[in-house]
Amino acid sequence: MTDPFEEVAPDFARRFGGLARLYGAAGAARIRASHVVVVGLGGVGSWAAEAAARSGVSRLTLVDLDHIAESNINRQVHALDDTLGKAKVQAMRERIGHINPECNVDCIEDFVDADNWPQIALRAAESGGRPLAVIDACDQVKAKTAMAAWALKTRSTFISVGAAGGKRLAHRVDIDDLSLVTHDPLLAQMRYRLRKAHGASRVGKMNVACVFSREAVAQSSGMDDVQKVSTGADVEAAQCPVPPKQSDGSLNCHGYGSVVGVTSTFGMCAANWILNKIAS
């Protein structure tokens, strides 16, 4: 008699067979063989990592130095009662182990900045032995600029995610080239810096894919001060409210307020774009 509580070995084909029916056998095989790097495991990045794991990706590199707090529970997929206080990368790795046991998960407990990104990218590339696909889900403009400049230089598969904080309408989320992004001062600053310091195109497409929302930022009811973001030539974003002490260009959910329907949509859109690129 079979023990109903006996552990059953995972059946990869059964778990992820839907990918082959959608992308074809060759496309699904490319997704399975891929190596996806997710930078930032907050309300956007945690969902992007979840989507990659549930799509059968065989290697993930997760980059974040933060730990899970109770305030994360409203929007971050790995934030639960029993994960409070854990490093986000470790909590996400444990969760992925239940979704896709065959996925090799590398954890890098660090925040990306302009100085360390080349070393982090090299470490990820050496650990996987295959081309990287990078999802930038962090909220610091200097780090985002460094990653985008690296992606342009190396022609890597890369997508950058804009600011999900202060947004309420999931159906306004879109993906487009950075040159065409609107309503997002964080990405506007990245665009300005890429053009000013990294020789990015000032005319036509910049070849940096971005997830953003065409909805205007909703000012937090708890904000009593409105600052202006200095974005140089990007007048379009020059009057977006920024929470106090965030004039470096970050627009995180903690400062603005957030809803999981929007943050998860940002993350899912980024992961889906990456999967489509890999499969094709």
DAHU-V319665 format. One record per backbone hydrogen bond with DSSP energy under -0.5 kcal/mol. CO is the residue of the C=O (numbers start at 1). NH is the residue of the N-H. If there is no record, write none. Layout:
co={CO	CO}
nh={NH	NH}
This chain:
co={2	3	10	11	12	13	16	16	17	18	19	20	23	24	25	26	27	28	29	31	31	32	34	35	36	37	37	38	38	39	42	44	45	46	47	48	49	50	52	52	53	58	59	60	60	61	62	62	63	66	68	69	70	72	72	74	75	76	78	80	80	81	83	86	87	88	89	90	91	92	93	94	95	95	96	96	100	103	104	104	106	107	108	108	113	116	117	118	119	120	121	122	123	124	125	131	132	133	134	134	135	135	136	139	140	141	142	143	144	145	146	147	148	149	150	151	151	156	157	158	159	160	162	164	166	168	169	170	172	174	176	177	178	184	185	186	187	188	189	190	191	192	193	193	194	194	208	209	210	211	212	217	220	228	229	231	233	234	235	237	242	243	246	251	252	252	253	257	259	259	260	261	262	263	264	265	266	267	268	269	270	271	272	273	274	275	276}
nh={4	6	12	15	16	17	19	20	21	22	23	24	27	28	29	30	31	32	33	34	58	58	59	133	61	39	135	40	63	137	46	48	49	50	51	52	53	54	55	57	56	104	36	62	106	38	64	108	40	88	85	72	73	75	76	260	77	79	80	83	84	84	86	68	91	92	93	94	95	96	97	98	98	99	99	100	103	105	60	106	62	109	64	110	117	120	121	122	123	124	125	126	127	128	129	35	157	37	136	159	39	137	161	141	144	145	146	147	148	149	150	151	152	153	154	155	156	158	134	209	136	211	164	167	218	170	172	173	214	212	210	180	181	188	189	190	191	192	193	194	195	196	197	198	198	200	178	160	176	162	174	219	223	230	231	234	235	237	238	240	227	246	249	165	255	256	257	166	262	263	264	265	266	267	268	269	270	271	272	273	274	275	276	277	278	279	280}
